[in-house]
Amino acid sequence: MRQKSWSARLRQKPRVRGSGETIGTIAFYGPDNRHASKVAVGIQPEGATEVTVLEKWYEDKLDVRIDPGIGKEVGAFLQKHGVRRVAVAEGIIGCPHEEAVDYPEGGECPLCPFWQGKDRFEHAVPE
């Protein structure tokens, strides 16, 4: 039997936001829709309309969704910010490289041909 990843266990927690709660958002990125090499975790404090704190973790060899070290760091980050609810993106939602940082704004990442010309949400593969 396959062991559940730390991200799958987080997805099982209630995702409905109650009043006065800080929410964490988790999104996975990779060179294709099967290997997550980056996880971005945002913090949206109570009363805020947007994420105010964002942290990213990278791993080239092991999928970030099953890396126990990254799982512990993400958990500690969420706890540090008082997160009680999380919203986890289903599957991998795009390239790990950043527009206007790693490649020109408005262009497509030359390092991730899988995502070129694709709708990232249509090609996400759930865990």
N, C-alpha and C positions, 0 to 999 in steps of 0.2 A: 504494500500500500504506500502511495506517495505521501510524503510529509507535506503538510500545508506550509506555505510560505508565511513570513511575518505579515506581508501585505494582505493575504487572504484572511488571516485571523482578524486584522483590523477592519476589513470590509464587513465582517459579521456583526460588529458593534452597531447599535442604533445610529442612523444617520439623520434623524430628524432633529433640527435645531430647536432647542427650547429657549425661552426668553432669558436674556442675561448670560448666555453661555458663549465662551470662545470656541470657535470651530477651527479644525485643522483640515487643510485640503492636501491631497496627495495625488501626484500625477507621475506617470512613468514614461520615459522616452528611450528610444533605441534606434540603431541603424536599420532595423526592420521591425516587423510586428510580432516577433517571437523572442527577441533578446533585449531586455531592459538594461541599458548601461548607465542610466541617469534616473534619479528620483528627485523631484522638487516638492518640497513641503512648505505650504503657506499657512500663516496664522492670521485669522480674521477675528479680532477681539469683539466682544459684545458691543453693539452699537455701531460698529464700523461697517461700511458698505463694500469695502475691498480688503484684500490681503495687505497687511502692513509689515509683516516680517516674512522673508523668504529664505530658505536654506536649501542647498543642493548637494547631493552626494553622487559620486561617479565611480564606476567599476567596469573595467573593460573585459575581464576574463569571466567572472562569475556574475550571473544575473542579479541585479540589485534587489530583486524581490525575494531572493532566497539567501542573500548574504546575511548571516547572523550578526555580524559586526555593524553593518549599516542598519539592520533592524533595531538593534539596541540604541544606536545613536538617534534614530528617528523617534523611538519611544521616549528617550530622555529629552529630546527637543520638544516634543508635544507636551510632556509633563512639565517641563520648565515654564512653558507658556500657559499652563492651566487648561489645556484642551481636554474637553470631556466628550466631544463628538467629532467624528471625522467623516469626510467625504472623500472616497477613493475612486479615482477614474477607473473605468472598466478597460482593462488591457493597456497596451502601449499606444500613446496618442500622438506620436510624432518623433521626429529626428531629435537627437540629444544636443545638436549644435544650435547656436542662437543667431537669429537673423540680425544683421547689422553689427554683430560681434565676430562671428566665425565666417560669415559670407555676406555679400551685399544685401542691403534692405530691398525687399521686393523680389528677390531672386529665390532660387532653390538651392539647397545645400548640395555642393558637388561631392561631398563625402558620403552621402546617404542616397544612392540612386533609387533604392526601394520606394522612398517617399515622394519622389519627383512626379508631379502631376496627379497625385492621389489625395483624396479626402481622408485625412488622418483618422476620423471617427468611423468611417466605413470599413477601415482595414484593421482596427484594433481587434486583437484576439484575446478573449478573457482567459484568465489562469485556469 
